[in-house]
Amino acid sequence: MRRRLLVLPIVLSLVSQAASAQAVAPLTRAERSQFRETSRYADVVAFLDTVGRASPLIHLATFGYTWEGRALPLAVVGRVRDASPGAVRASGKTVVYLQGDIHAGEVEGKEGLLQILRDVARGGHAAWADSLVLLVAPIFNADGNERIALNHRPQQHGPVAGMGTRPNAQGLNINRDFTKLDTPEARAQAALMNAYDPHVLVDLHTTDGTFHAYHLTYAPPLHPNTDAAISALLRDEWLPAITRSAKRKYGYEFHDYGNVPAPESPWAAGPGAERGWYTYDWRPRFSNHYWGLRNRFGILSETYSYLTFGERIEVQRRFVEEIVDWAAANATRIRRITAEADRRGVVGMEMAVTARLRRTGPAEILMGEVTEERNPYSGEVMWRRRDVVRPERMPEFIAYYAAGTERAPAAWLLPDSLGDIADRLRAHGIRVERVAGGAISGAEEFRVDSATTARNESEGHRERRLFGAWRPAQRTLAGNWLRVSAAQPLGRLAFTLLEPRSDDGFAAWGLLDAWLKDNAYPVLRIPTAPSR
């Protein structure tokens, strides 16, 4: 009896340790279902709560609400006192934001980020905390995530029990909303940037389309107005380095995002376009281009739809790990480049108001094949990647050049009556100052010669293009006015939003139509001499 009593504490200790290990190693819904299902909102919240209680490095918060009122969960990972923006900024470390599920049919990022958080809770990736703080937002389009159906993205290889929707509960694509800010989710992300000021941001997606042989494709910010040092580091060093590393470690093939459109396709360069590898739209309505105009390292990730669901999660997870490993090894350099970009003024610079694809190459593109399989629940055809690689040399169209330019002024002036516009500027974090009315000299006004309006509505708007020129104007400012200086860290973004010919500004979205009277653009500007 005494021997049994002596053994009992040991047994109880082992049971307790096993229970503790299980507590910090929960399975995702995808794992529990053998990758038939994807995690629901409640699954994600419960998973975060478990890993948050298990590790002193994981602090939980929320950073806004969806259209239907769901709190957007955020895991702050690092040696900080809590999850607050003040604590993160006070750390002095490089901050990396990881975002999943902006399109809720592309759910690999969500599942992979949960796995990474579990690894951290179990003591993995410990070196990251030496130089980094991570902000992990695994379920950004939480409303769309809950709208599970078997017929969403049917040719994608799972999850076979269904997935969510591309738009949010408003019916809007959040990844077309980063300039106009019509969705609460995009506003929440802008508010997060203003509060936490991440240096690196990664948006996790899944792509279909061309039958190529890549496991994952990626893109840096593509807008020509992105700070040159940010673009150069991503294109010339960072992304090539992780491509080589993933090939060496896992045998994965990574490359710049692209598709080979069919000759009759209107996609990319238009019908009859030269056969080549074409990237996507450059405008900052897309997340990583928007982040680039904020002087931050924005990275798009696209796993390949025709890998199995479990394979896609693994590939996405490894991509994120490689990105973060490189950021940890180069943390000081990343902070320095973003700080220099913030200080580097745009006043007097010739900047793009629209862009066109730049032809380079030819380059070797890895084309591939798929085979048909059936979804066991819907009977729909799914495509599965075959391990076939057919190199083909073709030109690449993976970068843009300025097709139209305008010189950045010293400042823009707008009447206080444009209250909605001022609200959107402030939501972006752009500084807006009140100025007294009265006579001004040296101002310019934009006279509209012509305009076009899209026939069809897009994202709740009919897109517009204004044509004309800035002309000297002697004006007396009646009432209250607002001044937006171009000499601020977000000057590149302010230029895109306020210039009348910008192809992704407030005018382009039709947000200024009510104030376009007598062919006069309602925003004035104070010009300046060219930069030297």
Disulfide bonds with the S-S distance in Angstrom:
none
